[in-house]
Amino acid sequence: MTQGPDDAGTDGFVGGEQARAQVEADPFWSVVRRRHPDVTLAVLPPADGAVPPLPEGTAPVDPAEAAARQDADVLDRWRELVGPAVGAEDAGTPASPEARWTAGEVQGTRRRETTLRDAGVDDVRAVGVLLRAEDALRTEGWHVLAPTGGVPRVLAGRPAELGREELQLLAPPGRGVVLRVRGASVLLGEVPS
C-alpha cells in the first residue's frame, strides 16, 4: 500500500513523517536508522497483539521462594560461565547483584530479572568468558547469538514452561563482565512491592 507523506492507512500501518518521528523517538530503531540510512525500515506490530492466556491449572508460587530460587540459579550460572574463566578466587561472588520483578510473557504472570557484574575483569579475559560461554550454552540446549558488532556479547534463550528464559552476557570495554538473566514467567501468589 502506497501512502502519502502523512497518511495512516486503515490497516493500522503508519507511514510518512509520523512513522519517521516514531522511529527517531525509539532508542533502538533510531540507532539502526542512523547507522543504515540506505535501508528501509518496516516495523510491524505483533500478529494479533494479544498476550497469551494463563493455562488452566497453573499453580501460584510464593514470591520470596521464586525470587530466592531464580537468584541462586543465576549465581550458579555466573560461577559456571564466568568464575572459572576469570580464575580469580572471588569470581564466584560478583559485585553489585541487582534483581527485580518485571511483567511476564503470559497474562497475569511476572518474570524475575537478575543482573550480576564484575567490573574487575580485564577486556581480554572478558572476551574469553564470552567465547567459552557461547559454547557452554549451546551444549546445554540454549539458542545462542553472538553478534559481531557493537558491545561484545552473547545472547541466549530457551523455551520454558511459561514463556522463555533469556540470558545476556556482556563485556562492555573497560567495564568487566555483566550477566543478566530473565527467568521464565511465573504466577505469583502475591504481587511483590
C-alpha positions in Angstrom: 0.0 0.0 0.0 1.5 3.3 -1.0 0.9 6.1 1.4 1.3 9.8 1.2 3.8 11.6 3.4 1.4 11.9 6.4 -1.0 9.1 5.7 -2.1 6.4 8.2 -3.7 3.5 6.4 -6.9 1.9 7.7 -5.0 -1.3 8.1 -3.1 0.1 11.1 0.2 0.9 9.2 1.7 4.4 9.7 3.9 6.0 7.1 5.5 9.3 6.1 6.5 11.9 8.7 4.6 10.2 11.5 6.5 6.9 11.0 9.8 8.8 10.8 9.1 10.6 14.0 8.2 7.3 15.8 11.5 5.7 14.6 13.6 8.7 15.6 12.0 8.6 19.1 12.7 4.9 19.6 16.1 4.2 21.3 16.7 1.0 19.2 15.3 1.8 15.8 16.7 5.4 15.8 20.3 3.9 16.0 19.6 1.3 13.3 18.2 4.1 11.0 21.2 6.4 11.7 23.7 3.6 11.1 22.0 2.3 8.0 20.3 5.2 6.2 20.2 3.2 3.0 17.8 0.6 4.5 14.1 1.0 4.5 12.6 0.0 7.9 9.2 -1.6 8.3 8.4 -2.1 11.9 5.3 -4.4 12.2 3.1 -4.9 15.3 2.7 -8.4 16.7 0.3 -10.6 14.7 -2.7 -10.0 16.9 -1.2 -8.1 19.8 -2.7 -10.5 22.3 -0.8 -11.7 25.4 -1.1 -15.5 25.7 -3.6 -16.5 28.4 -2.5 -18.3 31.5 -3.0 -22.0 31.1 -5.7 -23.6 33.4 -4.3 -25.2 36.5 -1.2 -23.1 36.7 -0.4 -23.0 40.4 0.8 -19.8 42.0 4.2 -19.7 43.6 5.5 -17.9 46.7 7.3 -14.7 45.5 10.1 -15.0 48.1 10.8 -18.6 47.2 10.6 -18.0 43.5 13.0 -15.0 43.8 15.5 -16.9 46.0 15.4 -19.9 43.6 16.0 -17.7 40.5 18.7 -15.6 42.1 20.5 -18.8 43.3 20.2 -20.2 39.8 21.7 -17.1 38.3 24.6 -17.1 40.8 25.3 -20.8 39.8 25.2 -19.7 36.1 27.7 -17.0 36.9 30.0 -19.4 38.6 29.7 -21.8 35.7 30.2 -19.3 32.9 32.4 -16.5 34.4 34.1 -17.8 37.6 36.5 -20.5 36.1 37.3 -18.3 33.1 38.3 -15.3 35.2 40.4 -17.6 37.5 40.0 -15.2 40.5 39.4 -16.6 43.9 36.4 -14.3 44.4 34.9 -14.7 40.9 32.2 -16.8 42.5 30.8 -13.7 44.2 30.2 -10.9 41.8 29.8 -7.3 42.9 26.5 -5.4 42.8 23.8 -8.0 42.4 20.6 -6.5 41.2 17.2 -8.1 40.9 13.6 -7.0 40.2 10.3 -8.4 39.0 9.1 -7.4 35.5 6.0 -8.1 33.5 5.6 -11.8 32.4 5.1 -13.0 28.9 1.9 -14.8 29.8 -1.2 -13.0 31.1 -1.1 -12.4 34.9 2.5 -13.5 35.3 5.8 -11.9 36.4 9.4 -12.6 35.5 12.5 -12.2 37.7 15.3 -10.3 36.1 18.7 -10.7 37.9 21.9 -8.9 37.0 25.4 -9.7 38.2 28.5 -7.8 37.3 32.2 -7.8 38.0 34.0 -4.6 36.8 37.4 -6.0 37.7 37.7 -8.3 34.7 40.0 -7.0 32.0 38.8 -6.8 28.4 40.9 -9.8 27.2 39.5 -12.1 29.9 36.0 -10.8 29.4 36.0 -11.7 25.7 37.4 -15.1 26.6 34.4 -15.5 29.0 32.1 -14.8 26.1 33.7 -17.4 23.8 33.6 -20.1 26.4 30.0 -19.2 27.4 28.8 -19.4 23.8 30.0 -23.0 23.6 28.7 -24.0 27.0 25.2 -22.5 26.5 24.9 -24.2 23.1 25.9 -27.5 24.7 23.1 -27.0 27.3 20.4 -26.5 24.6 20.2 -22.7 24.6 19.6 -20.9 21.3 22.7 -18.6 21.2 23.5 -15.5 19.2 26.9 -13.8 19.4 26.6 -10.6 17.3 29.9 -9.4 15.9 29.2 -5.7 16.0 28.8 -3.4 19.0 29.4 -4.3 22.6 30.9 -7.9 22.8 28.0 -10.1 24.0 26.3 -13.4 23.9 22.5 -13.6 23.8 20.7 -16.8 24.6 17.2 -18.0 25.0 15.3 -21.3 25.5 11.7 -22.3 26.0 10.3 -22.6 29.5 7.0 -23.9 30.9 5.5 -20.4 30.6 7.3 -18.2 28.1 11.0 -18.5 27.8 14.3 -17.9 29.7 16.6 -15.2 28.3 20.3 -14.7 29.1 22.6 -11.8 28.2 26.4 -12.0 28.9 28.1 -8.7 28.1 31.7 -7.5 28.1 31.5 -3.7 27.7 35.0 -2.4 27.0 36.7 -1.3 30.3 33.7 -2.4 32.4 34.2 -6.1 33.1 31.5 -8.7 32.6 27.7 -8.4 33.1 25.3 -11.3 33.3 21.6 -10.6 33.1 19.0 -13.4 33.2 15.3 -13.0 32.7 13.6 -16.1 34.1 10.5 -17.9 32.9 7.1 -16.3 33.6 5.6 -17.4 36.9 2.2 -16.8 38.5 3.0 -15.2 41.9 0.8 -15.9 45.0 1.0 -12.2 45.7 2.5 -9.2 43.9 5.8 -8.1 45.4 6.2 -4.4 46.3 
